[in-house]
Structures are given as structure tokens and as C-alpha cells.
Amino acid sequence: MLKAFSLEGKVAIVTGGAQGLGESMAICLAQSGADVVIADLNEEKGRDVAAQIRALGRQSTSFCLDVSDRDTVNNMVSQVKSDFGKIDVLVNSAGLNRRYWMKDMTSEDYDLIMNVNLKGTFNTCQEVGRIMIEQGHGGSIINISSMSSLIVNRRRAVGTYCASKGGVNMLTKAFAAEWAEFNVRVNAIAPGYFKTPLNEPWIHTEQGPDALSQVPMARFAEPDEIGPTAVYLASNASSYVTGHILVIDGGYTIW
């Protein structure tokens, strides 16, 4: 049964793979046998992660990518298909936040959040999904949503971020519904509070203990705790799973 979790012979793209959850998932995919392409705005860090993956004995390269720029996305996907011959897995981990209360959110910051988190997810899903359909053997797309797609976080100025991730959930379900006939599975992981560069700045403020008090497991997650979930959704172990939002939040959304 464990062979169902193997990614031997698979080619994966991880956007936002240069740090945080994206890096952890990329490394875990490689450890499970996949060749992994790192696509991230942080070009230098992306090269470092690709080098780590090659040290594991897998093929890897990196691209400087702004997921909100459709031409850049198209060029990256085309190059990966040319270099690796196929694309089996896409992990959409690129994302950002701007912490302003809704009354103070500027149009520019709103557009930035939506362009990266929602439009960027659409761009990569659509372009990679087209390749997967053309290949004829299906594939797995994993979008990184958030527990904040299901709730509005208490006493935190992240309302627009919540809205963007709610949109990611519906994109996930819409793509899953349309592409099931092509055996292209589309799922999302909805993480809770992980110790990532996106979260570290506020974890160490007075907001940290307040957030922690709302987590039944009474701790923040380590980034490497998300990797095995990505392997599950990328592999044949989840062959009958599509359109699902898998929450990893230490119980936060129980309440």
C-alpha cells in the first residue's frame, strides 16, 4: 500500500517554493521521488532550494515567477514541459497578505492580494491543467488555501486575505468539477497557523498568544508538517479525492 504514496517518475511544479510552506512541500515531494521545479519571485532562494533537491538525487530547476503575470506563467509552464517532457503535479503555494482592517485597506493593496492569491492561482491552474489534459494521463493540482478561507480570524486585520482564500476554495471546486473527466484532480490544503516567514512577524507580537489560545492543540505548526499532506494529494493514495479542502489547523476551526 505504501507504493501508492510514491512519486517516482513524476514532475512537479511548486509556486512559492523558495521558502515557508512551499519549500517544505517541495522538499517532501522530492523525498517521495518527484523531480521538482521551484517557481518563486525570490530567484536566489529558489536556486538554493533547487540545489537542495538535486542533492537528494532528483532533478530540479528554478524560475523567477510572478504568478499574477500571465505571460510569465505561460512561459514558465511551456519551458517546464519542454525541459521535463511532462507535468504531473502542480502545487500553488505562492501567496501574500497585507494586514489592514477592512476600513483602511487601499485599492492597491486589495488588488495586490487578489492578483497574487486568487488570479495567480487561476493562471497557474489553467495553464498547467491544459497541459495535463493534453497529456492524456491526468494529474494532480494542489492549491494552498487557508483555514482563513472558512472563518474570519478573531481580532486580526486579515479580512481581504480571507476573501481571497475563499475564492481559492471555489476555484478549486470549479476546476475539479470541469476536469474530473480528464482525471485531473484538483484539491486544496487549508493550513492554520504555521511558523512561516508570512506569520513570524506577528507570532512574536501580542497577537501571538491570543491566536495560540484559540488552537485546541495549543501550538503553532512547523512548516515540515504540511509536506506529507501534499505528497498524499499528489500521489495515487488520493486517487478518488478531488474538489476537497483539507484543513490542517490544530483544531482551530472546531470552535
C-alpha positions as CSV (number, residue, x, y, z in Angstrom):
1,M,0.0,0.0,0.0
2,L,2.9,2.4,0.7
3,K,3.7,2.3,-3.0
4,A,0.6,4.4,-3.5
5,F,2.4,7.3,-1.9
6,S,5.4,7.1,-4.3
7,L,6.0,10.0,-6.7
8,E,8.8,8.2,-8.6
9,G,8.8,9.4,-12.2
10,K,6.6,12.4,-11.5
11,V,7.4,16.0,-12.4
12,A,6.1,18.7,-10.1
13,I,5.9,22.5,-10.1
14,V,5.8,24.3,-6.8
15,T,5.0,28.0,-6.9
16,G,6.2,30.0,-3.9
17,G,8.6,27.1,-3.4
18,A,11.6,29.2,-2.2
19,Q,10.5,29.5,1.4
20,G,8.0,28.6,4.0
21,L,5.3,26.0,3.3
22,G,6.2,25.9,-0.4
23,E,9.8,25.0,0.4
24,S,8.7,22.3,2.8
25,M,6.3,20.8,0.3
26,A,8.8,20.9,-2.5
27,I,11.4,19.0,-0.4
28,C,8.9,16.4,0.7
29,L,7.7,15.8,-2.9
30,A,11.4,15.3,-3.9
31,Q,11.9,12.9,-1.0
32,S,9.0,10.9,-2.2
33,G,10.6,10.6,-5.7
34,A,9.4,13.6,-7.7
35,D,11.5,15.9,-9.9
36,V,10.6,19.4,-8.7
37,V,10.6,22.8,-10.4
38,I,10.7,25.8,-8.0
39,A,8.9,28.9,-9.2
40,D,9.2,32.0,-7.0
41,L,9.8,35.7,-7.1
42,N,12.8,35.2,-4.8
43,E,15.2,34.0,-7.5
44,E,18.2,33.4,-5.3
45,K,16.4,31.4,-2.7
46,G,14.7,29.5,-5.4
47,R,18.0,28.4,-6.7
48,D,19.1,27.3,-3.2
49,V,16.0,25.1,-2.8
50,A,16.5,23.6,-6.3
51,A,20.1,22.8,-5.2
52,Q,18.8,21.0,-2.1
53,I,16.5,18.9,-4.2
54,R,19.3,17.9,-6.6
55,A,21.3,16.9,-3.6
56,L,18.5,14.4,-2.9
57,G,19.2,12.8,-6.3
58,R,16.2,14.4,-8.0
59,Q,16.2,16.7,-11.0
60,S,15.3,20.3,-10.2
61,T,15.5,23.8,-11.6
62,S,14.1,27.2,-10.6
63,F,12.3,30.1,-12.3
64,C,11.7,33.6,-11.2
65,L,8.0,33.9,-11.4
66,D,5.2,36.4,-10.6
67,V,2.1,34.2,-10.7
68,S,-0.1,37.3,-11.3
69,D,1.7,37.9,-14.7
70,R,0.0,35.6,-17.2
71,D,2.7,35.8,-19.8
72,T,5.4,34.9,-17.3
73,V,3.3,31.9,-16.1
74,N,2.7,30.7,-19.7
75,N,6.4,30.9,-20.5
76,M,7.4,29.0,-17.3
77,V,4.9,26.2,-17.9
78,S,6.0,25.9,-21.6
79,Q,9.6,25.7,-20.6
80,V,9.0,23.1,-17.9
81,K,7.1,21.0,-20.4
82,S,9.9,21.3,-22.9
83,D,12.7,20.5,-20.4
84,F,11.0,17.7,-18.5
85,G,8.6,16.3,-21.1
86,K,5.5,16.4,-18.9
87,I,3.9,17.9,-15.8
88,D,2.2,15.6,-13.3
89,V,1.8,17.8,-10.2
90,L,1.2,21.5,-9.5
91,V,1.3,23.0,-6.0
92,N,0.1,26.6,-5.8
93,S,1.8,28.0,-2.7
94,A,2.6,31.5,-3.9
95,G,0.7,34.0,-1.7
96,L,0.9,37.1,0.3
97,N,-1.0,39.3,2.8
98,R,-1.4,42.9,3.8
99,R,-2.7,43.3,7.4
100,Y,-5.1,46.2,7.3
101,W,-8.6,46.5,8.8
102,M,-11.2,46.5,6.1
103,K,-11.9,50.2,6.6
104,D,-8.2,51.0,5.9
105,M,-7.5,48.6,3.0
106,T,-6.4,50.6,-0.1
107,S,-7.5,49.6,-3.6
108,E,-3.8,49.0,-4.4
109,D,-3.3,46.5,-1.5
110,Y,-6.7,44.8,-2.3
111,D,-5.7,44.4,-5.9
112,L,-2.3,43.0,-4.9
113,I,-3.7,40.4,-2.6
114,M,-6.3,39.3,-5.1
115,N,-3.9,39.3,-8.1
116,V,-1.4,37.1,-6.3
117,N,-3.6,34.8,-4.2
118,L,-6.7,34.4,-6.5
119,K,-5.8,35.4,-10.0
120,G,-2.3,33.8,-9.7
121,T,-3.9,30.5,-8.6
122,F,-6.2,30.7,-11.6
123,N,-3.4,31.5,-14.0
124,T,-1.2,28.5,-13.0
125,C,-4.2,26.1,-12.6
126,Q,-5.5,26.9,-16.1
127,E,-2.2,26.7,-17.9
128,V,-0.8,23.6,-16.2
129,G,-4.3,22.0,-16.3
130,R,-4.4,22.4,-20.1
131,I,-1.0,20.6,-20.3
132,M,-2.3,17.8,-18.1
133,I,-5.4,17.4,-20.3
134,E,-3.3,17.3,-23.5
135,Q,-1.0,14.7,-22.0
136,G,-4.0,12.3,-21.6
137,H,-2.9,10.7,-18.3
138,G,-4.3,13.2,-15.8
139,G,-2.5,14.9,-13.0
140,S,-2.9,16.5,-9.5
141,I,-3.2,20.2,-8.7
142,I,-2.9,21.3,-5.1
143,N,-3.9,24.8,-4.2
144,I,-2.8,26.3,-0.9
145,S,-5.8,27.9,0.7
146,S,-6.1,28.7,4.4
147,M,-8.3,28.0,7.4
148,S,-9.0,31.7,6.9
149,S,-11.0,30.8,3.8
150,L,-13.5,29.2,6.2
151,I,-13.6,31.7,9.0
152,V,-12.7,35.3,9.7
153,N,-9.8,35.3,12.2
154,R,-10.7,36.8,15.5
155,R,-9.2,40.2,16.3
156,R,-6.9,40.2,13.2
157,A,-6.8,42.5,10.3
158,V,-6.9,39.9,7.5
159,G,-10.4,40.2,6.0
160,T,-9.3,40.7,2.4
161,Y,-6.9,37.8,2.7
162,C,-9.8,35.6,4.0
163,A,-11.8,36.7,0.9
164,S,-9.0,35.8,-1.5
165,K,-8.6,32.3,0.0
166,G,-12.4,31.8,0.0
167,G,-12.1,32.4,-3.7
168,V,-9.3,29.8,-4.0
169,N,-11.6,27.2,-2.5
170,M,-14.3,27.9,-5.1
171,L,-11.7,27.9,-7.9
172,T,-10.5,24.5,-6.6
173,K,-14.0,23.1,-6.7
174,A,-14.8,24.6,-10.1
175,F,-11.7,23.2,-11.8
176,A,-12.2,19.9,-10.1
177,A,-15.7,19.6,-11.4
178,E,-14.7,20.5,-15.0
179,W,-11.6,18.4,-15.2
180,A,-12.7,15.2,-13.4
181,E,-13.5,13.6,-16.8
182,F,-9.8,14.1,-17.8
183,N,-8.5,12.5,-14.5
184,V,-7.1,15.9,-13.4
185,R,-7.7,16.1,-9.7
186,V,-7.8,19.5,-8.0
187,N,-7.7,19.8,-4.3
188,A,-6.7,22.4,-1.7
189,I,-4.8,22.4,1.6
190,A,-6.1,24.9,4.1
191,P,-3.3,25.5,6.7
192,G,-3.8,27.1,10.1
193,Y,-1.0,28.9,11.9
194,F,2.4,27.7,10.8
195,K,5.7,29.1,11.7
196,T,6.5,30.6,8.3
197,P,8.0,33.9,7.1
198,L,4.5,35.1,6.4
199,N,3.4,34.5,10.0
200,E,6.6,35.0,12.1
201,P,6.3,38.9,12.3
202,W,3.0,38.8,14.2
203,I,3.6,35.5,16.1
204,H,6.1,37.3,18.2
205,T,3.8,40.2,19.0
206,E,1.0,40.4,21.5
207,Q,-1.2,38.8,18.8
208,G,0.7,35.5,19.0
209,P,-0.5,34.3,22.5
210,D,-4.1,35.4,21.6
211,A,-4.1,33.3,18.4
212,L,-2.4,30.4,20.2
213,S,-5.1,30.4,22.9
214,Q,-7.7,29.6,20.2
215,V,-5.8,26.5,18.9
216,P,-7.0,23.3,20.7
217,M,-3.6,21.6,20.2
218,A,-2.0,24.7,21.8
219,R,0.9,25.1,19.5
220,F,1.8,26.6,16.1
221,A,2.7,24.1,13.4
222,E,6.2,23.5,12.0
223,P,6.5,24.0,8.2
224,D,7.5,20.4,7.6
225,E,4.2,19.2,9.0
226,I,2.5,20.1,5.7
227,G,4.7,18.1,3.4
228,P,3.2,14.7,3.9
229,T,-0.3,16.1,3.1
230,A,1.0,17.4,-0.2
231,V,2.5,14.0,-1.0
232,Y,-0.8,12.4,-0.2
233,L,-2.8,14.7,-2.5
234,A,-0.1,14.5,-5.3
235,S,0.0,10.7,-5.2
236,N,-2.2,7.7,-6.2
237,A,-3.0,7.4,-2.5
238,S,-5.7,10.1,-3.1
239,S,-6.8,8.7,-6.5
240,Y,-10.5,9.2,-5.6
241,V,-10.2,12.6,-4.0
242,T,-11.0,15.8,-5.9
243,G,-12.6,19.1,-5.1
244,H,-11.7,18.7,-1.4
245,I,-10.4,21.3,1.0
246,L,-8.2,19.6,3.5
247,V,-7.8,21.6,6.7
248,I,-4.6,21.4,8.8
249,D,-5.2,23.8,11.7
250,G,-4.6,22.1,15.0
251,G,-8.3,22.2,15.6
252,Y,-8.7,26.0,15.2
253,T,-11.9,25.8,13.2
254,I,-13.6,23.3,15.6
255,W,-15.0,26.1,17.7
